[in-house]
Amino acid sequence: MCIFCKIVNGEIPNNTVLEDENFLAFDDINPQAKIHTIVIPKAHVESFGDVSADTMSKMTPFIQEVTEKLNVSNSGYRLITNIGSDGGQEVPHLHFHILAGEPLRGLVNKS
């Protein structure tokens, strides 16, 4: 079981930002910006290359709701997903990074 599945199952604590029946958003434990939140589907999906259109159609408004809750939807944010080892994906579970709270020029994230 991957680390994000363990978080979903309550085996690993997290600082939840927002949660519903399908998705979870929580603070990254190794932030790369002033605000660094991870958004995942609760169901295990390996990466963006494996996600269904149905899941993405539901995940998009969830991510938008997270950015509103973080109060960054107007000031701006960076939304990142890494795919595969060459793309920098370290956790084999689809996840999006929301980086915000400061100017992000040149900031690059891996994980």
C-alpha positions in Angstrom: 0.0 0.0 0.0 1.4 3.4 -1.0 1.9 6.2 1.5 -1.1 8.2 0.2 -3.4 5.2 0.5 -2.2 5.0 4.1 -3.0 8.6 4.7 -6.5 8.1 3.2 -7.0 5.1 5.5 -6.0 7.1 8.6 -2.8 5.1 9.2 -0.6 8.2 8.7 -1.8 11.5 10.2 -2.1 14.6 8.0 -3.1 18.2 8.2 -6.3 18.1 6.1 -7.2 21.2 4.1 -10.3 19.8 2.5 -12.0 16.4 2.1 -15.0 14.9 0.5 -16.1 11.3 -0.4 -13.7 11.1 -3.4 -10.7 13.4 -2.7 -8.4 14.6 0.0 -6.3 17.7 0.2 -3.6 18.1 2.8 -0.4 20.1 3.6 2.8 18.7 2.2 5.2 17.7 5.0 8.2 19.1 3.0 6.8 22.4 1.6 8.4 23.9 -1.4 6.5 27.2 -1.1 4.7 29.2 1.6 1.6 27.2 0.7 2.1 23.7 -0.5 -0.9 21.4 -0.6 -1.3 17.9 -2.1 -4.6 16.8 -3.7 -5.2 13.1 -4.2 -8.1 10.9 -5.2 -9.0 8.6 -2.3 -9.1 5.6 -4.7 -5.6 4.5 -5.8 -4.7 5.7 -9.3 -1.0 5.2 -10.2 -0.6 8.5 -12.2 -2.1 11.0 -14.5 -1.6 8.5 -17.4 -4.0 6.1 -15.6 -6.8 8.4 -14.5 -10.3 8.3 -16.0 -12.0 11.3 -17.5 -14.8 10.8 -14.9 -12.3 11.1 -12.0 -10.7 14.2 -13.5 -14.1 15.8 -14.2 -14.8 15.5 -10.4 -11.3 16.4 -9.3 -11.1 19.7 -11.2 -13.9 21.4 -9.2 -12.4 19.9 -6.0 -9.0 21.5 -6.7 -10.7 24.8 -7.5 -12.5 24.6 -4.1 -9.2 23.9 -2.4 -7.6 27.0 -4.0 -10.6 29.1 -2.8 -10.2 27.7 0.7 -6.5 28.5 0.7 -7.5 32.0 -0.5 -5.2 31.8 -3.6 -7.6 31.5 -6.4 -7.3 35.2 -7.2 -3.6 35.8 -6.4 -2.4 32.8 -8.3 -0.9 29.4 -7.8 1.0 26.7 -9.5 -0.6 23.3 -10.1 1.8 20.4 -10.8 1.6 16.7 -11.3 4.6 14.6 -12.0 4.2 11.5 -14.2 6.6 8.5 -14.0 10.2 8.4 -12.9 11.5 10.7 -15.7 8.8 13.2 -14.8 9.9 13.2 -11.1 7.0 11.2 -9.6 8.2 9.7 -6.4 4.9 8.5 -4.9 3.0 6.1 -7.3 -0.4 7.6 -6.6 -1.9 10.4 -8.7 -1.4 13.7 -6.9 -1.4 17.4 -7.7 0.7 19.9 -5.9 -0.8 23.4 -5.2 2.1 25.8 -4.6 1.2 29.4 -3.7 1.5 32.2 -1.2 4.5 33.8 -2.8 6.0 34.6 -6.3 6.9 31.2 -7.8 9.3 32.2 -10.6 11.8 29.5 -11.2 10.5 27.3 -8.4 10.4 23.6 -9.6 9.0 20.8 -7.5 9.7 17.0 -7.5 7.7 14.3 -5.9 
